[in-house]
């Protein structure tokens, strides 16, 4: 009985602390982009990408390790930019549009 009372008290306290969320200027666009990213998960050509390296432009063959490093760097850069867009959106800062555009430019959906 004591557990039930405690659970009800905690639930009531948490429900009072909930503040209604107000969407930011990019909330809908970010949600749409994240949906598209999730839907592209099965596509082997989809994902973050970065500009070609100088070595690749001069005809050097990439190694498995260099490809893995490049993918990891591209993913980190994409995650940072999308995270920035979300933080700016949360603050109501319209610069989230530019950050989201940069994140979209870093991600191949096709």
C-alpha distances in whole Angstrom, upper triangle without the diagonal:
4,5,5,6,9,10,11,12,14,15,17,18,20,21,23,25,26,30,32,34,38,40,43,46,46,43,44,47,45,42,45,47,44,43,47,46,44,46,49,47,49,52,54,56,53,51,52,56,58,62,64,65,69,69,68,71,73,73,71,68,65,63,60,58,60,58,55,55,57,54,51,53,53,49,49,51,50,46,47,49,46,44,46,46,43,42,45,44,41,43,45,48,50,52,49,51,54,51,50,54,54,51,53,56,54,53,55,53,56
4,5,5,6,9,10,11,12,14,15,16,18,20,21,23,25,28,31,33,37,39,41,45,45,41,43,46,44,41,45,46,43,43,47,46,43,46,48,46,48,52,53,55,52,51,51,55,57,61,63,64,67,67,67,69,72,71,69,67,64,62,58,57,59,57,54,54,55,52,50,51,52,48,47,49,48,44,45,47,45,42,44,45,41,41,43,42,39,41,43,46,49,50,47,50,52,50,49,52,53,50,51,55,53,52,54,52,55
4,5,5,6,9,10,10,12,14,15,16,18,20,21,23,26,29,31,34,36,39,42,42,39,40,43,40,38,41,43,39,39,43,42,39,42,45,43,45,48,49,51,49,47,48,51,53,57,59,60,64,64,63,66,68,68,66,64,60,58,55,53,55,54,50,50,52,49,46,48,48,44,44,46,45,41,42,44,41,39,41,42,38,38,41,39,36,38,41,43,46,47,44,47,49,47,45,49,50,47,48,51,50,48,50,49,52
4,5,5,6,9,10,10,12,14,15,16,18,20,21,25,27,29,33,35,38,41,41,37,39,42,39,37,40,42,38,38,42,42,39,41,44,42,44,47,49,51,48,47,48,51,54,57,60,61,64,65,64,66,69,68,66,64,61,59,56,55,56,54,51,51,52,49,47,49,49,45,44,46,45,41,42,44,41,39,41,41,37,37,40,39,35,38,40,43,45,47,44,46,49,46,45,49,49,46,48,51,50,48,50,48,51
4,5,5,6,9,10,11,12,14,15,17,19,20,24,26,29,32,35,37,41,41,38,39,42,40,38,41,43,40,40,44,43,41,43,46,44,47,50,51,53,50,48,49,53,55,58,61,62,66,66,65,68,70,70,68,66,62,61,58,56,58,56,53,53,54,51,48,50,50,46,45,47,46,42,43,45,42,39,41,42,38,37,40,39,35,37,39,42,45,46,44,46,49,46,45,49,50,47,48,52,51,49,51,50,53
4,5,5,6,8,10,11,12,14,16,17,19,22,25,27,31,33,35,39,39,36,38,40,38,36,39,41,38,38,42,41,39,41,44,42,45,48,49,51,48,46,46,50,52,56,58,59,63,63,62,65,67,67,65,63,60,58,55,53,55,53,50,50,51,48,45,47,47,43,42,44,43,39,40,42,39,37,39,39,35,35,38,36,33,35,37,40,43,44,41,44,46,44,43,47,47,45,46,50,48,47,49,48,51
4,5,5,6,9,10,11,12,14,15,17,20,23,25,28,30,33,37,36,33,35,37,35,33,36,38,35,35,38,38,35,38,41,39,41,44,46,48,45,43,44,47,49,53,56,57,60,61,60,62,65,64,63,61,57,56,52,51,52,51,47,47,48,45,43,44,44,41,40,42,40,37,38,39,37,34,36,37,33,33,35,34,31,33,35,38,40,42,39,42,44,41,40,44,45,42,43,47,45,44,46,45,48
4,5,5,6,9,10,10,12,14,16,19,21,24,27,30,33,36,36,33,34,37,35,33,36,38,35,35,39,39,36,39,42,40,43,46,48,49,46,44,45,49,51,54,57,58,62,62,61,64,67,66,65,63,59,58,55,53,54,53,49,50,50,47,45,46,46,42,42,43,42,38,39,40,38,35,37,37,33,33,36,34,31,33,34,38,40,42,39,42,44,42,41,44,45,43,44,47,46,45,47,45,48
4,5,5,6,9,10,11,13,15,18,21,23,27,29,32,36,36,33,35,38,36,34,37,39,36,36,40,40,38,40,43,42,44,47,49,50,47,45,45,49,51,55,57,58,62,63,62,64,67,67,65,63,60,58,55,54,55,53,50,50,51,48,45,46,46,43,42,43,42,38,39,40,37,35,37,37,33,32,35,33,30,32,33,37,39,41,39,41,44,42,41,44,45,43,44,48,47,46,48,46,50
4,5,5,6,9,10,11,13,16,19,21,25,27,29,33,33,30,32,35,33,31,34,36,33,33,37,37,34,37,40,38,41,44,46,47,44,42,42,45,47,51,54,55,58,59,58,60,63,63,61,60,56,55,52,50,51,50,46,46,47,44,42,43,43,39,38,40,38,35,35,37,34,31,33,33,30,29,32,30,27,29,31,34,37,38,36,38,41,38,38,41,42,39,41,44,43,42,45,43,46
4,5,5,6,9,10,11,15,17,19,23,25,28,31,31,28,30,33,31,28,32,33,31,31,35,34,32,35,38,36,39,42,44,45,42,40,41,44,46,50,53,54,57,58,57,59,62,62,61,59,55,54,51,50,50,49,46,46,46,43,41,42,42,38,37,39,37,34,34,36,33,30,32,32,28,28,31,29,26,28,29,33,35,37,34,37,39,37,36,40,40,38,39,43,42,40,43,41,44
4,5,5,6,9,10,14,16,19,22,25,28,31,32,29,30,33,32,30,33,35,33,33,37,37,35,37,40,39,42,45,47,48,44,43,43,46,48,52,55,56,60,61,60,62,65,65,63,62,58,57,54,53,53,51,48,48,49,46,44,44,44,40,39,41,39,36,36,37,34,32,34,33,29,29,31,29,26,28,29,33,35,37,35,37,40,38,37,41,42,39,41,44,44,42,45,43,46
4,5,5,6,9,12,15,18,21,24,27,30,31,28,30,33,31,30,33,35,32,33,37,36,35,37,40,39,42,45,46,47,44,42,42,45,47,50,53,54,58,59,58,60,63,63,62,60,57,56,53,51,52,50,47,47,47,45,42,43,43,39,38,39,38,34,34,35,33,30,32,32,28,27,29,28,24,26,28,31,34,35,33,36,39,36,36,40,40,38,40,43,42,42,44,43,46
4,5,5,7,10,13,15,19,21,24,27,28,24,27,29,27,26,29,31,28,29,33,33,31,34,36,35,38,41,43,44,40,38,38,42,43,47,50,51,54,55,55,57,60,60,58,57,53,52,49,48,48,47,44,43,44,41,39,39,39,36,34,36,34,31,31,32,29,27,28,28,24,24,26,25,21,23,25,28,31,32,30,33,35,33,32,36,37,35,36,40,39,38,40,39,43
4,5,5,9,11,14,17,20,23,26,27,23,25,28,27,25,28,30,28,29,32,32,31,33,36,35,38,41,43,44,40,38,39,42,44,48,51,52,55,57,56,57,61,61,59,58,54,54,51,49,50,48,45,45,45,42,40,41,40,37,36,37,35,32,32,33,30,27,29,28,25,24,26,24,21,23,24,28,30,32,30,32,35,33,32,36,37,35,36,40,39,38,40,39,42
4,6,8,11,14,17,20,23,26,27,24,26,30,28,27,30,32,30,31,35,35,33,36,39,38,41,43,46,46,42,41,40,44,46,49,52,53,57,58,57,59,62,62,61,60,56,56,53,52,52,50,47,47,47,44,42,42,42,38,37,38,36,33,33,34,31,28,30,29,25,25,26,25,21,23,24,27,30,32,30,33,35,34,33,37,38,36,37,41,40,40,42,41,44
4,6,10,12,15,18,20,24,25,22,25,28,26,25,29,30,28,29,33,32,31,34,37,36,39,41,43,44,40,38,38,41,43,46,49,50,54,55,54,56,59,59,58,57,53,53,50,48,49,47,44,44,44,41,39,39,38,35,34,35,33,30,30,30,28,25,26,26,22,21,23,22,18,19,21,25,27,29,27,30,33,31,30,34,35,33,35,38,38,37,40,39,42
4,6,9,12,15,18,21,22,19,21,24,23,21,25,27,25,26,29,29,28,31,34,33,36,38,40,41,37,35,35,39,40,43,47,48,51,53,52,54,57,57,56,55,51,51,48,47,47,45,42,42,42,39,37,37,36,33,32,33,31,28,28,28,26,23,24,24,20,19,21,19,16,18,19,23,25,27,25,27,30,28,28,31,32,30,32,35,35,34,37,36,39
4,6,9,12,15,18,19,17,19,22,21,20,24,26,24,25,29,29,28,31,33,33,37,38,40,41,37,35,34,38,39,42,46,47,50,52,51,53,56,56,55,54,51,51,48,47,47,45,42,42,41,39,37,37,36,33,32,32,30,27,27,27,24,22,23,22,18,18,19,17,14,15,16,20,22,24,22,25,28,26,26,29,31,29,30,34,34,33,36,35,38
4,6,10,13,16,17,15,16,20,19,18,21,23,22,23,26,27,26,29,31,32,35,37,39,39,35,33,33,37,38,41,45,46,50,51,50,51,55,55,55,54,50,50,48,47,46,44,42,41,41,38,36,36,35,32,31,31,29,27,27,26,23,22,22,21,17,17,18,16,13,15,15,19,20,23,21,23,26,25,24,27,29,28,29,32,32,32,34,33,36
4,6,9,13,14,11,13,16,15,15,18,20,19,20,23,24,24,26,28,29,32,34,36,36,32,30,30,33,35,38,41,43,46,48,47,48,51,52,51,50,47,47,45,44,43,41,39,38,37,35,33,33,31,29,28,28,26,23,23,22,20,18,19,17,14,14,15,12,9,12,12,15,17,19,17,19,22,21,20,24,25,24,25,28,29,28,31,29,33
4,6,10,11,9,12,15,14,14,17,19,19,20,23,24,24,26,28,29,33,34,36,35,32,30,30,32,34,37,40,42,45,47,46,47,50,51,51,50,47,47,45,44,43,41,39,39,37,35,34,33,31,29,28,28,25,23,23,22,19,18,18,16,13,14,13,10,9,10,9,13,14,17,15,17,20,20,19,22,24,23,24,27,28,27,30,29,32
4,7,8,6,8,11,11,11,14,16,16,17,20,21,21,23,25,26,30,31,33,32,28,27,26,29,31,33,37,39,42,44,43,44,47,48,48,47,44,44,42,42,40,38,37,36,35,32,31,31,29,26,26,25,22,21,21,19,16,16,16,13,11,12,12,8,8,10,8,11,12,15,12,14,17,17,15,18,21,20,20,23,24,24,27,25,29
4,5,5,8,10,10,11,14,15,16,18,20,20,22,24,25,26,30,30,32,31,27,26,25,27,29,31,35,37,40,42,41,41,45,46,45,45,42,43,41,40,39,37,35,34,33,31,30,29,27,25,24,23,20,19,19,17,14,14,13,10,9,10,8,5,6,7,5,8,8,11,9,11,14,14,13,16,18,17,18,21,22,22,25,24,28
4,6,8,9,10,12,13,14,16,18,19,20,22,23,25,26,30,30,32,30,27,25,24,26,27,29,33,35,38,41,39,40,43,44,44,44,41,42,41,40,38,36,35,34,32,30,30,28,26,25,24,22,20,20,19,16,14,15,14,10,10,11,9,6,9,9,6,7,6,9,8,8,12,12,11,13,16,16,17,19,21,21,24,23,26
4,6,5,6,8,10,10,12,14,15,16,18,20,21,23,26,26,28,26,23,21,20,23,24,26,30,32,35,38,36,37,40,41,41,40,38,39,37,37,35,33,32,31,29,27,26,25,23,21,21,20,17,16,16,14,11,12,12,8,8,10,9,6,9,11,8,9,7,9,6,6,10,10,8,11,13,13,13,16,18,18,20,19,23
4,6,5,6,9,10,11,12,14,15,16,18,20,22,25,25,28,27,23,21,21,24,25,28,32,34,37,39,37,38,42,42,42,41,39,39,37,37,35,33,32,31,30,27,27,26,24,22,21,20,18,16,17,15,12,12,13,9,8,11,10,7,8,11,10,11,11,12,9,10,13,13,10,13,16,14,15,18,19,18,21,20,23
4,5,5,6,9,10,11,12,14,15,17,18,20,24,24,26,25,22,21,21,24,26,28,32,34,38,40,38,38,42,42,42,41,39,40,38,37,36,34,32,32,30,28,28,27,24,22,23,22,19,18,19,17,14,15,15,12,11,14,14,10,12,15,13,14,13,15,12,11,15,14,11,14,16,15,14,18,19,18,20,18,21
4,5,5,6,9,10,11,12,14,15,17,19,22,22,24,23,19,18,18,21,23,25,28,31,34,36,34,35,38,39,39,38,36,37,35,35,33,31,30,30,27,25,25,25,22,20,21,19,16,16,17,14,11,14,14,10,10,14,13,10,13,15,14,14,12,13,10,9,12,12,8,10,13,12,11,14,16,15,17,15,18
4,5,5,6,9,10,10,12,14,15,17,20,20,22,21,18,16,16,19,21,23,27,29,33,34,33,34,37,37,37,36,34,34,33,32,31,28,27,27,25,22,22,22,19,17,18,17,13,13,14,12,8,10,11,8,8,11,11,9,11,14,13,14,13,13,9,9,12,10,7,10,12,10,10,14,14,13,16,15,18
4,5,5,6,9,10,11,12,14,16,19,20,22,22,18,17,17,21,23,26,29,32,35,37,35,36,39,39,39,38,35,36,33,33,32,29,28,28,27,24,23,24,21,19,19,19,16,15,16,15,11,13,14,11,10,14,14,11,13,16,15,17,16,16,13,13,15,14,11,13,15,13,12,16,17,15,17,15,18
4,6,5,6,9,10,11,12,15,18,18,21,20,16,16,17,20,22,25,28,31,34,36,34,34,38,38,38,37,34,35,33,33,32,29,28,29,26,24,24,24,21,19,21,20,16,16,18,16,13,15,16,13,13,17,17,14,16,19,18,19,17,18,14,13,16,15,11,13,15,13,11,15,16,14,15,13,16
4,5,5,6,9,10,11,13,16,16,18,17,13,12,13,16,19,21,24,27,31,32,30,31,34,34,34,33,31,32,30,30,28,26,25,25,23,20,21,20,17,16,17,16,13,13,15,13,10,13,14,12,12,16,16,14,16,19,18,18,17,17,13,12,14,12,9,10,12,9,8,11,12,10,12,10,13
4,5,5,6,9,10,11,14,15,17,17,13,12,13,16,19,22,25,28,31,32,30,32,35,35,35,33,30,31,28,28,28,25,23,24,22,19,19,20,17,14,16,16,12,11,14,13,9,12,14,12,11,15,16,14,16,19,19,19,18,18,14,14,16,14,11,13,14,11,10,14,13,11,13,11,14
4,5,5,6,9,10,13,14,17,17,13,13,15,18,22,25,27,30,34,34,32,34,37,37,36,35,32,32,30,30,30,26,25,26,24,21,22,22,19,17,19,19,15,15,18,17,13,15,18,15,15,18,19,17,19,22,21,22,21,21,18,17,19,17,14,15,17,14,12,16,16,13,14,11,14
4,5,5,6,9,11,11,14,14,10,11,13,16,19,22,24,27,31,32,29,31,34,34,34,32,29,30,28,29,28,24,24,25,23,19,21,21,18,16,19,18,15,15,18,16,14,16,19,16,16,20,21,19,21,24,23,23,22,21,18,17,18,17,13,14,16,13,10,14,14,10,10,7,10
4,5,5,7,10,10,12,12,8,8,10,13,17,20,22,25,28,29,27,28,32,31,31,29,26,27,25,25,24,21,20,21,19,16,17,18,15,13,15,15,12,12,15,14,12,14,17,15,15,19,20,19,20,24,23,23,22,21,18,17,18,16,13,14,14,11,10,13,12,8,9,7,10
4,5,5,9,10,13,13,10,10,13,16,20,23,25,28,31,32,29,31,34,34,33,31,28,28,26,26,26,23,21,23,21,18,18,20,17,14,17,18,14,14,17,17,14,16,19,17,17,20,22,20,21,25,25,25,25,24,20,20,21,19,16,17,18,14,13,16,15,12,12,10,12
4,5,7,9,12,13,10,11,14,17,21,24,26,29,32,33,30,32,35,34,34,31,29,29,27,28,27,24,23,25,23,19,21,22,19,17,20,20,17,17,21,20,17,19,22,20,20,23,25,23,24,28,27,28,26,26,23,22,23,21,18,19,20,16,15,17,17,13,12,9,11
4,6,5,9,9,6,8,11,14,18,21,22,25,29,29,26,28,31,30,30,28,25,26,23,25,24,20,20,22,20,16,18,20,17,15,18,19,15,16,20,19,16,19,22,20,20,24,25,24,26,29,28,28,27,26,23,22,22,21,17,18,18,15,13,15,14,10,9,6,7
4,6,8,9,7,8,11,14,18,21,23,25,29,29,26,28,31,30,29,27,24,24,21,22,22,19,18,20,19,15,16,18,16,14,17,18,15,15,19,19,17,19,22,21,21,24,26,25,26,29,30,30,29,28,24,24,24,22,19,20,20,16,15,17,15,12,11,9,10
4,6,9,8,10,14,16,20,23,24,26,30,29,26,29,32,30,29,27,24,24,21,23,23,20,19,21,20,17,18,21,18,16,20,21,18,19,23,23,20,23,26,25,25,28,30,28,30,33,33,33,32,31,28,27,27,25,22,23,23,20,18,20,18,14,13,11,11
4,5,5,8,12,14,18,20,21,24,27,27,24,26,29,27,27,24,22,22,20,22,22,18,18,20,19,15,18,20,17,16,20,20,18,19,22,22,20,23,26,24,25,28,30,29,30,33,33,33,31,30,27,26,26,24,22,21,21,18,16,17,16,12,10,8,7
4,6,8,11,12,16,18,18,21,24,24,21,23,26,24,23,21,18,19,16,18,18,15,15,17,16,13,16,18,15,15,18,19,17,19,22,22,21,24,26,26,26,29,31,30,32,35,35,34,33,31,28,27,27,25,23,22,22,19,17,18,16,13,10,10,9
4,7,10,10,13,15,16,19,22,22,18,20,23,22,22,19,17,19,17,19,18,14,15,17,15,12,15,17,14,14,18,18,16,18,21,20,20,23,25,24,25,28,29,29,31,34,34,33,31,29,26,25,25,23,21,20,19,17,15,15,13,10,7,8,6
4,7,9,13,15,16,19,23,23,20,22,25,24,24,22,19,20,19,20,19,15,15,17,15,12,14,16,12,12,15,16,13,15,18,17,16,19,21,20,21,25,26,25,27,30,30,29,28,26,23,22,22,20,17,17,16,14,12,12,11,7,5,5,5
4,6,10,13,15,18,21,22,19,21,24,24,23,21,19,19,17,18,17,14,13,14,12,9,11,12,9,8,12,12,9,11,14,14,13,16,18,18,19,22,23,23,25,27,28,27,26,24,21,20,20,17,15,15,14,11,10,11,8,5,5,7,9
4,7,11,13,15,19,20,18,19,23,22,22,21,18,19,17,17,15,13,12,13,10,7,9,9,6,6,9,8,6,9,12,11,11,14,16,16,17,20,21,21,24,26,26,25,24,21,19,19,17,15,13,13,11,9,9,9,5,4,6,9,11
4,7,9,12,15,16,14,16,19,19,19,18,15,17,16,16,14,11,12,12,8,7,10,9,5,8,10,9,8,12,14,13,14,17,18,18,20,22,23,24,26,28,28,27,25,23,21,20,18,16,15,14,12,10,10,9,6,6,7,10,12
4,6,9,12,14,12,13,17,17,17,17,14,16,16,16,13,11,12,11,8,8,10,8,6,9,11,9,9,13,14,13,15,18,18,19,21,23,23,25,27,28,29,27,25,22,21,20,18,16,16,15,12,11,12,10,7,9,10,14,15
4,6,9,12,10,10,14,15,15,16,14,17,18,17,14,13,15,13,10,11,14,11,9,13,14,12,13,16,17,16,18,21,21,21,24,26,26,27,30,31,31,29,27,24,23,22,19,18,18,16,13,14,14,11,9,12,12,16,17
4,7,8,6,7,10,11,12,12,11,14,15,16,12,11,14,13,10,12,14,13,11,15,16,15,16,19,20,19,21,24,24,25,28,29,29,31,33,34,35,32,31,28,27,26,23,22,22,20,17,17,18,14,13,14,14,18,18
4,5,5,6,9,10,10,11,10,13,15,14,10,11,14,12,9,12,14,12,12,16,17,16,17,20,21,21,23,25,25,26,29,30,31,32,35,36,36,34,33,29,28,28,25,23,24,23,19,20,20,17,15,17,18,21,22
4,5,5,6,9,9,11,11,14,17,16,13,14,17,15,13,16,18,16,16,20,20,19,21,24,24,24,26,28,28,30,32,33,34,35,38,39,39,36,35,32,31,31,27,26,27,25,22,23,24,20,19,21,21,25,25
4,5,5,7,5,8,8,11,14,14,11,12,15,14,12,16,18,16,17,20,21,20,22,25,25,26,28,30,30,32,34,35,36,38,40,41,42,39,38,34,34,33,30,29,29,28,25,25,25,22,20,22,22,26,25
4,5,5,5,7,7,11,13,14,11,11,14,14,12,14,17,16,16,19,21,20,21,24,25,25,27,29,30,31,33,35,35,37,39,40,41,38,37,34,33,32,29,28,28,26,23,23,23,21,18,20,19,23,22
4,5,7,10,11,14,17,18,14,14,18,17,15,17,20,18,18,21,23,21,23,26,26,26,28,31,31,32,34,36,36,37,40,41,41,39,37,34,33,32,29,28,28,26,24,24,24,21,19,21,20,24,23
4,6,9,11,15,18,18,15,16,20,19,17,20,22,21,21,24,26,24,26,29,29,29,32,34,34,35,38,39,39,41,43,44,45,42,40,37,37,36,33,32,32,30,27,28,28,24,23,24,24,27,27
4,6,9,12,16,17,14,15,18,18,17,19,22,21,21,24,26,25,26,29,30,30,32,35,35,36,38,40,40,42,44,45,46,43,42,39,38,37,34,33,33,31,28,28,28,25,23,24,23,27,25
4,6,9,13,14,11,12,16,16,15,17,20,19,20,23,24,24,26,28,29,30,32,34,34,35,38,39,40,41,44,45,46,43,42,39,38,37,34,33,33,31,28,28,28,26,23,24,24,27,26
4,7,10,12,10,10,14,14,14,16,18,19,19,22,23,24,25,27,29,29,31,33,34,35,37,39,40,41,43,45,45,43,42,39,38,37,35,33,33,31,28,28,28,25,23,23,22,25,24
4,7,8,6,6,10,11,10,12,15,15,16,18,20,20,22,24,25,26,28,30,31,32,34,36,37,38,40,42,43,40,40,36,35,35,32,30,30,29,26,25,25,23,20,21,20,23,23
4,5,5,6,9,10,11,12,14,15,16,18,20,21,22,24,26,27,28,30,32,33,35,36,38,39,40,42,43,42,41,38,36,36,34,32,31,31,28,26,27,25,22,22,22,25,24
4,6,5,6,9,10,11,12,14,15,16,18,20,21,22,24,26,27,28,30,32,33,34,36,37,39,41,42,40,40,37,35,35,33,31,30,30,27,25,26,25,21,21,21,23,23
4,5,5,6,9,10,11,12,14,15,17,18,20,21,23,24,26,27,29,30,31,33,35,36,37,39,41,39,39,36,34,34,32,30,29,30,26,25,26,25,21,21,21,24,24
4,5,5,6,9,10,11,12,14,15,16,18,20,21,23,24,25,27,29,30,31,33,35,36,38,39,37,37,34,32,32,30,27,27,27,24,23,24,22,19,19,20,23,23
4,5,5,6,9,10,10,12,14,15,16,18,20,21,22,24,26,27,28,30,32,33,34,36,37,36,35,32,30,30,28,26,25,25,22,20,21,20,16,16,16,19,19
4,5,5,6,9,10,11,12,14,15,16,18,20,21,22,24,26,27,28,30,31,33,35,36,35,34,32,29,30,28,25,25,25,22,20,21,20,17,16,17,19,20
4,5,5,6,9,10,11,12,14,15,16,18,20,21,22,24,26,27,29,30,31,33,35,33,33,30,28,29,27,24,24,24,21,19,21,20,16,17,18,21,22
4,5,5,6,9,10,11,12,14,15,17,18,20,21,23,24,26,27,29,30,32,33,31,31,28,26,26,24,21,21,21,18,16,18,16,13,14,15,18,19
4,6,5,6,9,10,10,12,14,15,16,18,20,21,22,24,26,27,28,30,31,30,29,27,25,25,23,20,20,20,17,15,16,15,12,12,13,15,17
4,5,5,6,9,10,10,12,14,15,16,18,20,21,22,24,26,27,29,30,29,29,26,24,25,23,20,20,20,18,15,17,17,13,13,15,17,19
4,5,5,6,9,10,11,12,14,15,16,18,20,21,23,24,26,27,29,27,27,24,22,23,21,18,18,19,15,14,16,15,11,13,15,18,20
4,6,5,6,9,10,11,12,14,15,17,18,20,21,23,24,26,27,25,25,22,20,20,18,15,15,16,12,11,12,11,8,9,11,14,16
4,6,5,6,9,10,10,12,14,15,16,18,20,21,22,24,26,24,24,22,19,20,18,15,15,16,13,10,12,13,9,9,12,14,16
4,5,5,6,9,10,10,12,14,15,16,18,20,21,23,24,23,23,20,18,19,18,14,15,16,13,11,14,14,11,12,15,17,20
4,6,5,6,9,10,11,12,14,15,17,18,20,21,23,21,21,18,16,17,15,12,12,13,10,8,12,11,8,10,14,16,19
4,5,5,6,8,10,11,12,14,15,16,18,20,21,20,19,16,14,15,13,10,10,11,8,6,9,9,6,7,11,13,16
4,6,5,6,8,10,10,12,14,15,16,18,20,19,19,17,14,15,15,11,11,13,11,8,11,12,10,10,14,15,19
4,6,5,6,9,10,10,12,14,15,17,18,17,17,15,13,15,13,10,11,13,10,9,12,13,11,13,16,18,21
4,5,5,6,9,10,11,12,14,15,16,15,14,12,10,11,10,6,7,9,7,5,9,10,9,11,15,16,20
4,5,5,6,9,10,10,12,14,15,14,14,12,9,10,10,7,6,9,8,6,8,11,10,10,14,15,19
4,5,5,6,9,10,11,13,14,13,14,13,10,12,12,9,9,12,11,9,12,15,13,14,18,18,22
4,5,5,6,8,10,11,12,11,12,9,7,10,10,7,8,11,10,9,13,14,14,15,19,20,24
4,6,5,6,9,10,10,9,9,8,4,7,8,5,5,9,9,8,11,13,13,14,18,18,22
4,5,5,6,9,10,10,11,10,7,10,11,9,8,12,13,11,13,16,16,16,20,20,23
4,5,5,6,9,9,11,10,8,11,13,10,11,14,14,13,16,18,18,19,23,23,27
4,5,5,6,5,7,7,5,9,10,8,10,13,13,13,16,18,18,20,23,23,27
4,5,5,6,7,8,5,8,11,10,10,13,14,14,16,18,19,20,23,23,26
4,5,8,10,11,9,12,14,13,13,17,18,17,19,21,22,22,25,25,29
4,5,9,10,9,13,15,13,14,18,19,18,20,23,23,24,28,28,31
4,6,9,8,11,13,13,14,16,18,18,20,22,23,24,27,27,31
4,5,6,9,10,11,12,14,16,16,18,20,21,23,26,26,30
4,5,6,8,9,10,12,14,15,16,18,20,21,24,24,28
4,5,5,7,9,10,11,13,14,16,17,19,22,23,26
4,5,5,6,8,10,10,12,14,15,17,20,20,24
4,6,5,6,9,10,10,12,14,16,18,19,22
4,5,5,6,9,10,11,13,15,17,19,22
4,5,5,6,9,10,11,13,16,17,21
4,5,5,6,9,10,11,14,14,18
4,5,5,6,9,10,13,14,17
4,5,5,6,9,12,14,17
4,5,5,7,10,12,15
4,5,5,8,9,12
4,6,8,10,12
4,7,10,12
4,6,9
4,6
4
